[in-house]
Amino acid sequence: MPMDVATIAKKIIANSERVIMGKRQQIVFSLVAWFAEGHVLMEDVPGVAKTMLARTLAKSVGCSLKRVQCTPDLLPTDVTGASIFNQKTNEFQFRPGPIFANIVLADEINRTTPRTQAALLEAMAESRVTVDGTTHTLAPPFLVIATQNPIDHEGTFPLPEAQLDRFLMKFSLGYPNMEDELKMLAALESGNPLDAIGPVVSAEELVACQKAVRTIHIDEKVRRYILEIVHQSRQHEHLALGGSPRASIALFRASQALAAILGRKFVSPDDVKRILAPVMTHRMILRPESRLRKVSAADVLEEIVSAVPAPVLDVEARV
């Protein structure tokens, strides 16, 4: 690999764990999404450090961070920016919105209107925005971390399936255990731990990691394994909608990123299994009758994985 992705990842993880206690898996998932040039949707209750995770990642890489508090009156131009008339020059000047940052935290994305959601998701998909006929490219590395509250659904605009599919991964942080929460209180005793950390890698190194991830080898057997899982989801009796070709690509890219973070030059079937749930569950739409029977997308995915045999890689497949 032209870039030692594992070393870069270890530095970011170690720095992040000084602030976010006991959530290594979620930090790794965030890096998988960032290294694979995808985006993250976190559905969780308030106060579990979703915003803190975004700030920690930004500080660890020395990147810019902008936060968008999504409300029903938020306009698309509040996200993308707008052209403002300058009376001195007698011309319109473009004022970039918060989307022009390396990390954009879209807080409570389901509280803003579908029109504003669409503007944000267009920027995510294309890494550029068009305002008044002019296209503006978003500088890499670019990561959107969107959050939504699963409890209070009053006055919300749930993301439709087609827009959920735009997120590479969806996961929850969850409550810390008592030991980790004790460590968190101890760290807060002398001040905010976020103030004590600084950049450990550069934005340029992270962009180099994104390029290196694309060189990770995936054997034909593992590719077929990925496709078999996705195709099984399309035929499952409990699902009205299974994984799309975008889901196959997401599994492909995310498994490359995880293998690189773990220090390998090839993807193993175990890599695919580890990132299956955060990549696939939000893309699987249950039938109404299955939902009534309390069947979850995670249950269906577990059933599919147990039915699809994992391939055994020979030595050549690991090169």
N, C-alpha and C positions, 0 to 999 in steps of 0.2 A: 504494500500500500504506500502511495506517495506521502501520505500523512498518517501519523500514529494516532488514529482516532481514539483508541482505548486510553492513551495517556491524557489527551485533552478531556475526555469524558470523566476520568477519575478526578482531575483537578476541579471540574465544575461540581461534581457530586460531593466531594469532600468539602468544598466551600459552602455549598447549599445546605449541607447537613449541620453546619454551625448555626443555622437559623431555623430550618425545617427539621424537627426532630422525628425520627422513627418512620419516615416516609420515603425510604430509598426507592422502592419500586415505582412510586409515582414520579419521583425525580427522574428516574431512568426512562420511564414512559414519555415524559416531557422532552427529554433529550432525543429519544427515538423519533418523535414527531418533528423536532427542529432539524435534526441531521437528515431526515428523509424529506425535508422541505414541505412538511404538512402543517396542520393546525390542530389545536386541542379544544375540546368541549368538556368542561368540568361541571357535572351536576352534583351539587352538594348543599348541605345546610349552611347557613351563615356562620362565620367565625372560625372556620377550620383552616385558615391560612392560604386560601386560593390567591388572594391579592399578594400576599407575602411571597408565595412561590414565584409569581411573575416578576416581582421586584428583585428577588434573589438571583434569578437567572439573568436578568438584565445587568445587575451589578457584577456578577461573576464574569460576564463576557465584555463588560464595558460598553454596553449597548444602550441606545435611547429607549425609553419606555413612556408610552402615553396611555392614559386610562380614559375610557369612554363609559360614563354612567348612562346606561340605556334606560330611557324613560319614554312614555307614549308620545311626548311632544318633540322628541329628537328627530331632526330632519336629516336626509341623506347628506346634504352639504355640511352639516355639523360634524360629519365623519370624514368626508372626502376633502373638504375645503371648498372655497368659492372664489369667483372673480369679483374683486372690489374696485370700484371706480376711484382712481386717484386724481383729485382735482388739480394737483400741482403739475402732473405730467399730462393730464387730459387723456389718460389711457386706463384700461382695465388691467389690474394686476392680480395674479393668482396668489391667494393666501392658503397654503396647505393646511389641511385638517389633521387631526390626531392619527389618521391612518398612516401618515408619513413618519413612522417610527419603526425601529427594529422589532420591538415587541409591543403589540397592542393588546391591552386588556379590555375586553368588551364585557363589562359587568352587567349581569342580569339581562342577557341578550333577548330573552323571551318577553321582556317588558316593553320593547320598542316595536314599532309598526313593521309589517312585512316589507314595506317600501325601503325603510332604512336597513332592515336585515339584509335585503337583496343587495343594497349598495356595498355593505360590508363584505358579503360573501363573494361578490364579483371581484373585489380587490384581493380576496384570499385566493380565488381560483386563478387569476391572471397576473397577480403581482403588479398591477397597474390600475389607475383610475382615469376616467375620461370626464372632464369638466368643460362645458361650453365648447365641445368639439375638439379639445386639446387633450392628448393622452400624456399622462405623467407616470413614469416608471417608479416603483417602490424599490428603494435600495436594499440589497441583501445584507445580512440575513434577515428574513422577515418571518415573524411568527405571531399568529393571533391566538390568544387564550381567551375563550369565551366562557362565561359562567352562567348557570341558571339554578334557581332555587326549586327543588322538587316538592316542597311542602305547600307554599302559598301560591295558588294558581289564579287568584282573583286578579282581573285586569291584565292578563298575560296574552301574548300572541305566540303560541307554541310553534317551534320551527317545523315546517313541513318535511316530509321524508326526503325530498329532493335536496333540501338545504342541509339536513343532518348528514347526508352522504358526502358533503363537501369537507367535513371534518375527518382528518386521518384517524384520530383516536378520541374516544370518549371514556372518561373514568372519573372516579370520586376519590377525594383525599381521605374522607372519613375521620372519625374522632381518634385522637392519639390514645395509647394505653396509659395507665397511671404512671409508670416509670418514665415514659417519654414526656408526659405532661409535667412531672416533677423537674426534669431537666430543663424544660422550657421556662418554668418559673424561676429556676436558678439563673438561667441565662438573662432573664429580664430584670434581675435584681439590680444590676449595675447600669442598666440602660437598654436601649433597643439593640439587639444583636445585629440587626441589619446595618447599623451605622459602623460596625466594627469590621465589616468585610469589604473587600475591594476587588477589582478585576484580577482574575487568575489566568485568563486567556484573552486573545484579541478577537474582534469581529472577523478579521481576515482569516485567522486560524479556523474559526467556526465555518466560514464559507469553504475553506479548503477541505474540512471534514465532510461537508455536504457533497463535494465533488468526489472525495475518496470513497464514500459510501456506495456510489454508483458502480464502483469497480469490484465490489464484493461478489464472489462467484456463487451462483445458484445452480446446482446440478439439475439436469432434466427430471430426475426422480422427485426432487423437492418441488419443482415447478408443477409437476403433475399432482403432487400431494396438495398443494395450495388450490389448484383448480378443482380437484375432486371435492374438497371441503366446500368451496363456493357453489359448485354445481349441486351438491347434495342439499344445500340450503334452499335452492330454487325449487326443489321437488318435495320438500318436507311437508307432511300433512298439517303441521301446526302453523305453518308460515303462509301468509298471504303474499309476502314479498321477501325474496331471498337476496343474496349478495349480487350486486351488479358487476360488470367488468371493472368498474372503478374500485370495487371491493377487492378484486383479484390484484389489481395494481397496488392498492394500499397495503395488502398483505406482503406482496413482493418487496416493496420499498421499505416497509417497517422491519421486516425480517433481515434485510440487508443492514439496516442501521443498527439493529440489536446485535447482530453478529460482529459488526465493526466495534461497537462499544465494549463487547466482551473480549475483543482482541483477536478475533479470528478473521481469516480471509475467505471463508466459505460459510454458507448458511446451512444449519442442521435442522432436521424436523422439530427438534425441541425449541429452536428459536421461533419457529412458526407457531407452535403451541403456546408459547409464553405471551405472544402479542395478539393471539386470536380474539380474546374477549374484548379488549379495548378497541380493536379495529373492526370487529364484526357485529357486536350486539346491537349497536344503534342503527345498523343498516338492515336489520331483520324485523319485519313487521308481522306481528302475530295475528292470527285470525281471531275475530271477536269471541267465538266459542272457546278457543284455547285460552284466551285471556280470562274468561269466566271460570275456567277450570284451574286458574292460578298457575298456568304454565308460563315460564319466563323465557326470554331469549337466551339467557345463560344456560338454562336446562336443555334447550334444543341444541345449542352449540356443543354442549358436553356429550349429548347423544350422538351427534354427527361425528365428533372426533373419535368416540369409542368405536364407531362403525367403520371408519376409514383407517386402514392399516398404515402406519408410518413406515416410510421406506428405510432401508438400511444402506448407508453410503459406503462404497469401497474407497480405497486409498486415493485413487485417481480423482474421485468426485470431490475430494477435499482440497484440491490444488487450484 
